[in-house]
Amino acid sequence: MMNADYGVLNPVWAGGAGARLADDAAFVQAMLDVEAAWVRVQAAAGLCTAAQSAAVEAVADVGRYDLAELAALTPDGANALIPLRGMMRTRLVDDGAPAGSGTALHRGATSQDIIDTALMLLLSRGIRELLPRLRSAASGLAALAEEYDDTPCIARSLTQHALPTTFGWKAASWLSAVLAAGRQLESVAAGLPLQWGGAVGTLASLDQFLSTSDSAADSAQLAAQLANQLQLTDPQIPWHTNRVPLLQAGSALGAVIAALGTFGTDVLTASRPEIGELAEPREAGKGGSSAMPQKQNPVHSLLLRTAALGAPGLVSTLYTAAGTAADERPDGGWHAEWPALRELLRLAVGAAEHADVLANGLSVNKPALARNLALGGDAVLSERIATVLAPVIAGGKPAIQKLVLRSLTEPVGLRQLLRLEVSHTDLSDAQLDALLDPAGYLGSAARFTHTVLADYALWKESWLSHN
């Protein structure tokens, strides 16, 4: 018997909603849902009977199929829909379905119509679960940005201490990326399209059938009704080798993962004991070590980083497949999209779940923020010093740079060196103290933080108004 994929080697999404929303059963059910919806549309148009539609509905239940058997048969036609359709027709016969039920099933459609549309359903259902967790994570980041709006800390550039900033602005920076990714994902979710084109994107078989039927419906109307049934958009044309819809979805999922990956990476760095600025929430059974019981591993941020490392290759697969899509049905590229898109969905849902817990439970160590800011001494204000004192020190900025280097290599502080170089007439002790106060050199950090918080409030208002 074929083993199921429970995610043992995929801890980002194992045990979470992503495992349930994008497993084989979820995808097969999505294909069944498309087939059943299509027969319902036909019944409404008088193209088949209500009894035939009900019979198809009865067999459109994933619980009635052996997925191991289905998977074993999938290579025979290079997609799972071909054997699934055969199994559905067998079950219609076994159920004693009305004559013609099997004919109504899949009428005028092709495997790509069902599979691509099922992928859109999978995405739609997954994103519906993802967005609330992403929004909750954003809420946690907004709370951090607001609470630590005026808390100075050291900003790091290329791993080194750079200039003062605020922890509020750092949290707001994480939030701004989540906002952008969230909006992109919402836009994609609102436009996920139906795929309906028949064998080569002409709907020739369906149009031929309709021309000989008594129904007044045309294929455009039927496709629009199917899209409505499935809560997808009607693009009015097929997109067999136009893979942009999948690129948009994959890119949006990748953006979510990347935004959360940056958050996780910063927490990983700041939670190192020698830095100690941040700590993940302590949860029973989370982050322990089998060999070192004193350890509390930052598992949520670690898994955000794991997702961010894995996603780019998956997005690249989608773009490669799209760029090499050939003829009226891609030969291999189409098939390569399926696992890549599913794993992106799983990673994004899992990442949002971990980010939600992390953002809403993150501990901020203000004394550590102050301690690490002080580690760089007065030299972290060298940019400000050079700007303010260049006019009153002989040699200008180059001379100040030499003083900074001396303070870093000799046992003499920058404050003392500056006091020796600048007269009290040009710079009083009080003015020097103010010049070397990190809290006085935060630039527009507060304004930027408030701008992001205002943008978050607008985003929150927009999705609350739609619920």
N, C-alpha and C positions, 0 to 999 in steps of 0.2 A: 504494500500500500504506500502511495506517495506521501511523504511527510509534508505537513503544513509549515509555512513560514511564520513563526511566532515572533520573530525579531530578536532572537537570542544574541545575534551579532549586530543589532541595530538599537542600542540603548537610548538613542534620541527619541524614538517613537514607541519602543516596546512597552506594552502595558497601557498605552494611552489611547486617546481617541483616534489617532492616526492609524493605529493597527487595525481598528475596526472599520474605519471609513474607507480604507483603500486596500483591503485584503482581496483575495480572489473571490470570495463570496460576494463582497460589495460590488465588484466589477461585473460579475455574472448577473447579479440581480439588476444592475443598471441596464445591461443588454436586454434582459427579460422585460424590464419596464418599458423600454423603447418599443419592443415588439408588441407588447400588450396595448400600449398607447396608440400605435399605428392601426391596430385592428379596431379599437374604439372609435377612432376618427372615421374609418371606413364604414362602421356600423351607423354612425350619425349621418353619413352621407348616403346611406342606402346601398352601399356597395357590398355589404354582407349583413347577416342577421344579428340581432341582439344575442341570440343563443350561441352563435358562432363566436362572437366577441367574448361572451362569458366563459366559453370553453377555453379559449386562449388565455384569458385572465387566470383561470384555475391552474393552468400549467406554468404560468409565469411566476413561479415561486422557487427560489434557489434551493430551498430545503428538499425539493423533490429530485435533486440531481446529485450524482456522485462526482464531486469536483476532481477527484483523483483520476477517474475514468475520463472525464472531459479533458483534463490536461494531457493525458496520455494520447488522446486522439487529435489534439491540436496541431501537432507537426504535419499531419496528413494534408491539411489545407493551409497551413501556415498562419491560421488564426482560430480563435476559440469559437467564433460565431458559427462556423460551418458545422462542426459536430453538435453544437448546442441546438441549432435549428432542427437537425435530424432527431435529436432526443425529444425536443418539444413535439414534433409530429408523431413520434412513437407514443408519447404519453397521451396525445389527443385521441389516438386510436384506442389505447388501453382504457381511457376514460369513457369511451363510447360517445365521443363528441359528435355533434351534428355534421353531416356530410358537408364538405366545403370549408370546414374550419382550417384545415391544413393549407388550403389554397389561399385563404385570406391572410394567413400568417406570412409575413415577409413580402407581400405582393408588391412588385415594382421596385423593391429595395435591393441593395447590395450589402455585402459584409461591411464595407467601409462606412456606409450610412449608419449602421447599427453601432459599430465599434467607436467611431468618432463621436457620435451623439452620446453613447454611453460614457465616454471619457468626459464629455462636457457635464453630464449628470454627476459623475464622480467628483469633478472639480466643484460643481455648484454645492453639493452636499458637504464636501470637505471644507470649503471656504466659509460656509454658514457656521460651522463649528469653530473654525480657526479665528474668525474675526472677533467674537466676544472675548477670547483669551488674549488676543493682541490688544484690544481696547482696554482690558483690565490691566495688562502690563503697562500700557501708556498711562493709565491713571496712577499707577504706582510711581512711575518716573516723574509725572507731573507733581505729585506730592513731594518727592525728593527735591525737585527743582525749586519748589516754593519754600520748603522748610529751610533749605541751605542756600537760599538766594544770596545772602551776604556773608557766607562762610568762606574765608580765603583758604586756598590750598595751592600746592605747586602744580603747574602745568608741565608736562613732559613732552619733549620733542626728540624724536629718534632715540628714545629710552632715557634721555638725560633731563635733569632739571633745567627748565627754560625760564619761565616768567610766572608771576603770581596769576591766579585766576580764582574763580569761586567754584565750590562743589556744585552749587546750584546751576551754574552754566554748563558744567560737565554733564549733569543729569539732563539738562535741557537739550544738550547736543544729542544725547542718546534718543531723547524723545522726538527731536525734529526728524531724525532718520526713520523712526517708527511711524510718525505721521505721514511722511512722504510714501513709505512703503504701503501703509494701510490704505491710503487713498488710491494708490495704483491698483491694489488688490480689489477694492470696492468697485472701481471702474471696470476691471476685467470681469468680476462676478456679475455685474449688471448687463454685460454684453456677450455672455457665453452663447455661441450660436448653434442652432440645429445644423446637422449635416444631412442633406437629402438630395441625392442626385442620380440614383440608379447606377447601373453598371459602369458607365463612363462619364457620368455627370450631365447626361442629357434627359433623364427621366423618360426615355423612349418607351420602355415597357409599360410604365404607368400611364403615360399619355395614350398609348395604343389601346390599353384596356379601357380607359375612360371614354375613348371615342366610340366604343362598341357597347357601352353601358347606357342605362336609362337615367343615370344621375346627371344633374346639371352642374355638379362640382367640377372644377378643374384642378390640375396638380398644384398650382400655386396656392389655391385656397386650402387644399388638404395639407400642404406643408405648413402653412401658417397656423392651421388648427392643431397640428401635431406639436409645433413649437409651443403653442399656448398650453397644451396638455402637459408638456414636460417643463414648463416655466423656463424656457430658453428663448432667445431672440430668433427672429426669422430673418436670415440674411438675404432671402429672396433668390439667391443663387448658391450652388454647391461650392465647396472650397476643397475639392479633392487633392489637388497639388499646391494649393495656396495654404501653406501651413502657418500663416501669420497668427490665426487664433490660438494655436498651441504655443507659439513663440511668446505671445503676449501673456498668456497664463503662466508659462514657465518662468518668464522674466519677472513677473510680479511675485511669484512664490520665491524666486531667488533673491529678490530685493528684500523681502521680509526676513529671510534667513540671514542675509548679509547684515541688515540693520541690527538684528538681535545678536549676531555674532560679534559685532563691535562692542556691544554692551557686555557680553560675556567675557570677551578678551580683556577689557579694562578691569572687570571685577576680578578675574584670575590674577592679574598683575597686582592689583591693590590689596588682595587678600593674602598675599605672601606674608608670613609672620614678621619678616624684617621690615615690611612696609606697614602692614596692619591697619590700613585706612578703612577697609571694608570687610564685612564678613557675611557669608550666606546665612539664612535662617537655619537654626538647629531643628532638625526633624528626626523623629525616631526612625531608625533604620536607614537613614540617609548619610552618605559620605563617610562611612566607617572603613577601617582598614583591617583586614584579617590578621596581619602580622604586627601592626603598630596601633594599638587601641587608643593612643593619645591623639591620633590624627582625626581631623574633621575635613575631609576632602570637599572642595567646592564643586560638587557634582553638577549643579544646575548650570553654572557658567561654563564648566568644562563641556557639557553637552551642547550648549549654544555654539561653542567654538567648533565642536565636532561637526555639527550640521553645516556651519559656514565653510569648513574645509571640504565637505563632501558635495555641496551643491553646485559649484562652478562646472565640474565635469558633466553633471547631468544637464545643466543649461546648454553647455557646449554641444552635447549630443543632439539636443533639439534643433539647434541652429545648423549643425552639420547635416542632419536629416532633411531639414527644410531647404537648405541650399543645394541639395543633390536630389530633390524630388523630381522624378522623371515621368513623362508621359501623363496618362490619366489616372494612374495609380502607382505610387512610388514602389520601387522594387527593393525592399529592405529598409529604406529610410523610414517608411511608415511604421514598420514593425519595431524599429529601434526606439521610436518615440514612447511606446507604451510603458515599459519599465522605468524609463527616465522620468516621465511625467508623474507616474505613481509615486516614485521615491521622493521626488521634490515635494509632492503633496504631504506625504508622511513626515518628511523632515520639517516642513513648515508648521504643520499642526503640532508636532512634538516640540519644536523650538518655542512656539507661542505658549505652550503649556508650561515649559520650564521658565520662560521669561516672566510669565505671570507670577509664579511663586517667588522668583528671585526679586523682581521689582517691588513687590508688595511686602517682602520680608527682609530686605537688605538692611544690614546694620552699618551705620556710619560712625566711625570713631573720630570725633572732632579733635581730641588731644593728639591723635596720630597725624591728622591733617596739619595741625599747627607745628608739630615736631618736625615733620618732613619738609614743610615749607621753610623752617628755620635752618635745616641742614645745609642749604646752599648759601647761607649767610647773606651778607649784603650784595654779593656778586650777582644774585638773581635779579637785581635791579639795575644792572650795568647799562641796559638799553636806556632806561630813564635817566640815569646819571649822565650818560654821554650826551643826551639831548639837552638837559638842563644846564650842565656845567661846562660844556665845550666852549661857550663864549668867555668864561672867566678863568680858564686854565690854559697856561701857555702850551701851545702844541695841539690844542683842541682835542678832538675825538681820538686820534692816534695816541696821544699822551695818556688819556683816560684808559684806553685799552691796555697800555703798559702797566698802569696802576692795578687794574683788575688782575692781570697775569701775575704781578708781584704778590698780590694778596692770596692767590691760589697756590703759589710755589714757595713763599717765604712766611715765616712765623709772625706776620704782621697783618692786622685786619684792614679791610678796604676803608672802613670809616676813619681809622687813624691816618691812613695815607691821604685820604681826601682832606682831612683836617689840616694836614701839613701843607697841602698844595693850595688851598683856598682860604683867603683871609676871612676873618669874622665880619668884615665890612661887606664882603660879597655874599657871605653865607653864614648866618648865625647858627649856633648850636641847635636851636629849636627848628630852624629851617632844614638843617642837616637831618635831624631826627625825622621830620616829616618826609623828606626826600627818600629816606631809607625805610619808610613804613610800607610794607607790601600792600596793606589795605588801601593805600592811596594810589596804587598803580594797577587798577583793575579795568581801566578803559571802559568799554561799553558792555561789559559782561552782564550787568544788571539789566540793561536795556534789551540785550539779546535774549536773556532768560525770559523777561516779561513778554517779548514778542512771541516766543515759542509757546508760552503758557496761554497767551491770547488765542493763538492759532489752534492749540489743543482744545480750548473751550469751544471754538467754532466747530471743530470736527466732532466733538462730543455732542453738541447741539444738533448737528446734522443727522447723526445716526440715532439719537434718541427720538428725534421727530419722525423717523421712519419706522419706529417700533411701537 
